[in-house]
């Protein structure tokens, strides 16, 4: 992206942060406040990453840092994969048949008994009703910035691990 595009993205992210902050005042449940707070944290992280990218762009243009172009490439790649997780995050390693929730300890998805071996992973269930007035804001953030917002909870239904 160019500096102008990054500045426009920074402005959009700051605007969305203000919208989410104003919307938070209408929250009447702890879950709703938690969702708003996590979205605010994610928007602040994205804004910080854009600030870093813009600073590295200035260094590349000024030529005062020989590693700035390399670092800029890495920061841009990381930003391109940015996802804001509002509740749960599920990592699955299909090679080892393990999973972890929210960066915790790895759990084995194997169960075995006299009937054989079963592999059962938990799954992510998308939130719908819990989002309330935050749902259209999340859609706008994703549409206008390209940043994915993941609003889902891990479900262990049918899963033997916990």
N, C-alpha and C positions, 0 to 999 in steps of 0.2 A: 504494500500500500504506500501511497505517497504521504508526505507530511500533511497535506490538506485533508486527505481522507482520514488520517489518524486524528487530526484535530476535530473533524466532524464527528467521528466515532466517540471521541472523548466527551464532546458536548452532549451527544445523545445519551451516553451512559450516565453522565451527571444529571441530566434531566430525568431519566428513569429513576435514578436514586431519589430525587426529590419527590417524584410521584409515589414511589413505594413508601417513603417516609411519611408523606401526608396521608396515604391510605392506611398506614399502621395505626393512626389515631382512632380509627373506627373499629379496631379489633375488639371483640368481646370474649374471645377464648384464648387460652394459653397456646393452643396449637396454631391458631391464626397468627398470633404474635411471633411464635417461633419461626413460622414460614416466612413472614416478613423480614425478621432479623437475618435469617440465612440468605435470603435474596439480597438484602442490603450488603451483607458481607461479600457475597459473590460479585456484586456490582462494584464494590470498592476494590476488590482484588483485580477485576478487569480494568478498572480505571488506573490503578497503579501500574499494571502491566503496560498499558498504552503510554503512560508517562515515561516509563523506562524505554520503550521503543522509540518515542520521540526524542529523548535525550541521546540515545545511541545514533539516531539519524543525524542529529546535529554534530555529533563527534565524527561521523563518517564524512560529512560535508566539510567540516573544518580540517580534517586530516590530523587531528591531535592525538588519536589513539589507534595504534596499528592493529589492535584486536577488535575494534568496534564493529567492523563489518561482520566478522565471525559471530560475535555476541548478538548482533542485530538479527542475523539469520536464525539463530537459536531461539531468541525471544519471540520472533515472528511465528516460528513453527509451534512453539508452546502456546501462544495466544490462539492460533488456529485450531487447537484441540481443546480449548477451554470449555468446560461444561460446569454450570452452576447446579450443584446437588442440594435440593431443599431438605430432604429427609435422609433416606438411606442410599448407600452406594454398595453395589454387589460386584465383587471381583470373582471370576471363576477361572480356574486353571484346568482346562480340559485334559492336559497331558498328565497331570498328577491326580486328577479327580478331587480337587480340593476347592473350597470357596472361603471367602471371608466377607464380613459385613462391616462397612464403615471403617475399613483399615485395621480391623481387629486381628485376632489370631486366626490362622488358617484352620478350617475344619474339613474332615474327610467326608466325602459324599457316599462312600461305600457302606453298605450293610451286607452282612452275610449270615445265613442260617442254613438249616438243613435243606431248604428249598432252592438255594442258590445265592448268587450275588446280585445285589440291586444297587444301581447308582441313581441317586435322587438329589437334585440341587434345589435350593429355594429359588423363588422367582420374584421379580419386581412387579408390583401391582400399582398401576398409575392411580394417583389421587384425582378425584373429580369434584365431589361435593365439598371436600375440605378446603379447596382453594378459594371458593367464594369470589369476592371482588378482585382477588389477585390473578385469577385466570386470564382475563383479557390483557392485563398488564404483561404477564409472562409471554403471551402470544405476540404482543407488540415488540417486546424485547428481542425475541428470537427472530421475528420478521425483519426488524429494522437494523439489528446489529449482527445477526448471524450467530450469536452465542446461544448454545443450547441450554435450556433450563430443564432439569430432570426433577419432576415432582412425583416420586414413587416411594412405596414402602415395601420392605422385604416381607414376603409371605412364606411361612414354613409349612403351609397346608400340604400334606402329602409328602413332606420332606421328613426324613428320619432324624436329621441333625437339628441342633438348636443352638 
